[in-house]
């Protein structure tokens, strides 16, 4: 498990510049029994509530769990803005304190790599009713040759003095074939995997904000952050339209609780 990162210190950029998941992902999840109207769902590692709010908008009864008060405050603000009813819980994915067998689905969006995965899988199984669904979904940028992602990551490598505090199995190709074993080892069964590519368009200022909201940049020393952003501004102005196309990939695993 990687060392913890406090995304609460970049809660504003996190909420403003992370575009979130495409509607088609939630359509596919609903077809597999995750995110239907009326379901009781836990969103582990909710952050600013992108997944929780999307599910609530579809009629689910959602509890968003995160250890960061700053992120939960921003999540609640965004939900209130959109008129959505979501319950927020300050806790870790490994020890939520929520009721046993009380939920129809547990979903984790782009956070599984931050958890103690065996403990989080066991906690998800505890929360679920018999036959409930567990889903791990991830949305990654993809470092295609010549893309703004590839150029940006080269700049990150130039300005980081130490390796980033992310799991070694998190990479630029956005596919995680080892994650199904985490669920199988916890007793989940009937696993289904799917993924697809998409493009998200970011204005230059938005892409800079998106990078500030990443662990790759938020954990840099202040001087390195400033130098990185100055170089990124120049690279964007010289090589990419505004807004620019950012290639992404969705990867998902859905399983059933015994």
N, C-alpha and C positions, 0 to 999 in steps of 0.2 A: 504494500500500500504506500503511495507517495505521501510526503509530508503535507500537512494541512495548508491550505491557502485561504486567506481571508478575503473573499470577494465582496464583503461588506464595505471595504474601503473604496471600492469602485462601483458601488450600487447604482449611482446615477448613470454612468456610462453603460453599465450592464443592462439597465432597463431601457435606456434610450437607443442603444446601437446594436444590440443583438436582435436580429430580425425574427428569430423564432422558427417554428416548424411549419411546413406547408399543410394546407387543409387536406391534401390527398393522403398524408400520413394518417391523420385521424380517421379518414374514411376506411383505410385499410385495417387499422386497428379495430374499429367498430365491427367490421366484417368478421374479425377473429374473436369477438366477444369482449373487447376492451374499449370503454368509453361510450357506452350506450346511455341513452336518457334514463334517469332513475337509478343508475348504478351508484353504489357507494365505493369511492375510489380514493386511494392514498397516493399522493405524488411525493416520492422520496427525493430529497435534494432539490426542492422546488425552486430555489433561487428567487428570482423576481416573479415567479408564478406563471411562466409562459405556458407550460403544459396544463397546470391546474386551471388557469383561466380559459384555455381552449376547450377543456373538457366540461367546465361549468357552463360555457356558452352552448354546449350541445345537450344540456339538461342533466348532467351527472351531478351527484352530491360529492364534492371533492374536499379532502383535507390535504393541505400542502404542508410538508414537513421540511424544516431546514434549521441548522444550528445558528444561523446568523440573524440577529435581531434587525440589523440594517436592511438585509435583503427582504425579510418578511414585512418590514414596514413599507418598503417600496412595493412589494407584491400586493399588500392590502390597499395601498393607494391606487394602484392600477386597476384592481378589481372593482373598487368603489367607483372609479371613473367610468367603467364600462357597465355598471349596474349589475355586477355578478356577485353571487353569494358563495363565498369560499371560506372554509374554516382553516385558520393558520395555526400551526403547532411548532413551537421552538424546541427541537429535539434532533438527535442524530438518526441516521437511517438504521443504525444497528440497535438502537434502544429508543423506540418512539414513545413508549408509554401508552399507546392506543390499545383498544380492546381486542382480545383474541377472537379470531373467527368472525369479525364484524364487517368485513369488506368483500366486495365482489371482484375488485381488481386492485393491483398495485402496479404503479408505473414509475419508471426512472428515466428521466430525460437528460442525456449528456452529463451524467454524474456518477455512473457506476464505477468508473476508474478511481474516484476519490474515496470510495468506501472500503471498509474491511469486507471484502466481497462474500466470504463464507458466512460471516455474521449477518450481513445485510440480507442475504438470501434466506437464512433461517428466520429472521425477523419478518420478512415478507410472507413466508409460509405461515407463520404464526398468525399474522393479521388476516389472512384470507379464509373465507369459508371453504368447505369442501367443494372442489370443482371450480374455484375462483381462478382468475387469470393473472399471470405475472408478465409484464412487458418491460424490456430494456430497449430504449431507443437512443440513437446517437445521431447528431447532425454535425458533420465535419466539413470544413473547407478542404479542398483537394488541390494539391500542389502540382497541377499540370505544368509542363514545360512552358515557360514564357508567361504564365499567368501572374496576376497580381499577387496571388498567394505565394508562388515560388519566389518572386522578387522580395516580398515582405519577409518571408522566413529566412532568406539569405541575410537580410538586414538584422533580423533578430539574432542570428548566429554571430554576426559581426560585433554586436553590442553587448551580448551576454558574456559575463566573465565566468559564470558557473552554469552547469546543466539546469534546464528548467525543472521546476518541482512538479512534474507530471509523471504518470506511470510509464515505464519503458515500453509498454505495449500499445500506447497511444501514438499513432503515426499519421502521416499525411495521406494515406490511401483510404481511410474511413471504413475498413472492413475488420471485424473482430470475431474470427471463427472460434476462439477459445471461450467466449463468454457463455455459450450454451452449456458447457461443462459446469459452470458455477451453479446453474439452475438444476441440472440433472443430479449433481452431487447433493443438493438440498432436498431431493425427492420430487421435484417437478417432473412432469412428463408431457408427451404429445407436443413436443417443441416444433415451432415453425419459424423459419428465418426468411427475411426478405430485405430488399434494399433497392434504391433507385437514385439516379443523379438528377440534380436540378441546378439552376443558376439563380443566384440572388444578386440584385443590383444595388451597389452601395455608392452614394456620393463620396467624394474624397474625404470630406470631414467625417462622414459616417464610418468609413473604413478605418480611419485613424482612431475613432472612438471605440470601434469594435476591437481593435488591437489593444487599446488601453484596458479593456474589460477582459482580456485574456490573461491566464497565468503566465504566459511567456513574457509579457511586458509588465504586468502589474507588480511582479516580484523583482524587477530590476531596481538597482539603486537610482535615486532621483536624477543624477547626472547622466546615467546611461539612458534612462527613459527620454530625457530631453534630447540627447544626441540622436537616439533612434527615431524620434518623431520628426526631427528636422530632416534627417535623411529620407524618411518615408514621404514627407511633403514634396521633396525634390523628385523622388522617383515617380510618384503619382503624376506630378505636373509634366514630367518629361516623357512618360511612357504609356499613360492610360487615359481614356476619356473619362469625363465626369458627368454622370455616374459611370462606374465601371462594373463589368460582369465578373462575379466571383463564383467559381465552380464549387459546388457542394455535393455531398453524398449523404444519404440517409441509410442507416443500418438498424435493423430491428430484430429482436428475438421475443417470441411470445410463447408462454408455456402454461400448463394447467396444474393447479394444486391437487394433490390426492384427496 
